């Protein structure tokens, strides 16, 4: 969306200037008010937060969050028994998180929508549970560390065209297939500018990394792909580590480019009968690899 175009929701417009910033603040109105949460008067903000209960649905699209404002929102949604934030349908599209975004152990009971959000500090979702049909971070920008270790996604997990400027940590995360029988992890055209860690990660549904770019080490050690795994046209600018990984479904690395070493040592390909064609400037290590196809 162009910065000169207003968002498709009633927005705050705080700080609008016809010449420099015609749209102003893009934050959606807090219900019953004509400004966003960031620009709501202190008394009105306190009243809004006090009325929230764990599991409430929230809509803060386009809102700028300081670390303290986000913490106040999450504290209002904190479950008194577990002490973890519990959110219903949560919309944060085009939101900006200026400090650390601390969603550790949060439970999203419904869809979690962070499309085109900007995380200027660390974004920490370790041990978070996404129970809804969609957890979408498509086109999001993570300028600090993106921590999703041990997170659980029970529906569609979307990170297409996301940019990870810091480390992207998905170790021991689980991408499940939901009760409706669908679920996928999509990282198509995502850019990992630092190291990407998917060690011991389980992909129960389709895993799509087509056209993704890994500028640092890409670690998939002992990862399990239970369905289709696609890395078509992916680019690995440093070493790619798939040692001891298991690919149970059809697997594609067609047109992938490895500029460092490609390690598939002791990797198991249950259904695949070939690897590639691919291009590798370093070594392709297949010692102990097993092909069941």
Secondary structure, 3 states (H helix, E strand, C coil): CCCCCCCCCCECCCCCECCCECCCCCCECCCCCCCCHHHCCHHHHHHHHHHCCCCCCEECCCCEECHHHHHHHHHHCECCCCCCEEECCEECCCCEECCCEECCCCEECCCEECCCCEECCCEECCCCEECCCEEECCCCEECCCEECCCCEECCEEECCCCEECCCEECCCCEECCCCCCCCEEECCCCEECCCEECCCCEECCEEECCCCEECCCEECCCCEECCCEECCCCEECCCEECCCCEECCCEECCCCEECCCEECCCCEECCCCCCCCCEECCCEECCCCEECC
